[in-house]
Amino acid sequence: MELDNGIAMERRFGSDRRQRRWPPFKVWIGKGRRRQVRRGADQLNYAFLDQYSPGHFSIVMAIILLCLADAFFTLILISGGAREMNPVMAFSLNYGPTAFVIIKYLLTSFSVFVLIIVSHTKLCRNGFIGRSIWSTILSMMLLVVGWEIYLILY
């Protein structure tokens, strides 16, 4: 900023790029640079990142793999006389085991995708951040798969 007669002059022009709600197209092709939410004001709104940590990727992949393991273990248990308690997944079983696995995978992948998008956003007034839910989801998936393994073995 330069001073003109003791008054600070603003050198910026055009619209403020931070006012956009959705990220630019370059985000979707992996060219973005934003790895974290830097400003406190940005944390109050929707904060979209361009890049995520390898830890994020590991947790997402673990959840997807546990989802597939859950699908296959569920099919094993159903062939042994168990029944599916989730009404959506029970309905998908009417179309066969392949449809069951594909629908389970697609629903889980879509849910994880949405959680990735909101993982750096304040979701309510008390400051609950979306990224704090990852460990809970991973723990629940581990418990479900562990329980299914227990049921298959005993």
HELIX and SHEET records of a PDB file:
HELIX    1   1 ARG A   17  GLN A   19  5                                   3    
HELIX    2   2 PHE A   25  ILE A   29  5                                   5    
HELIX    3   3 GLY A   40  GLN A   43  1                                   4    
HELIX    4   4 PRO A   54  SER A   79  1                                  26    
HELIX    5   5 PRO A   87  LEU A   93  1                                   7    
HELIX    6   6 PRO A   97  ILE A  117  1                                  21    
HELIX    7   7 GLY A  130  ILE A  133  5                                   4    
HELIX    8   8 TRP A  134  LEU A  153  1                                  20    
SHEET    1   A 2 GLU A   2  ASP A   4  0                                        
SHEET    2   A 2 ILE A   7  MET A   9 -1                                        
END                                                                             
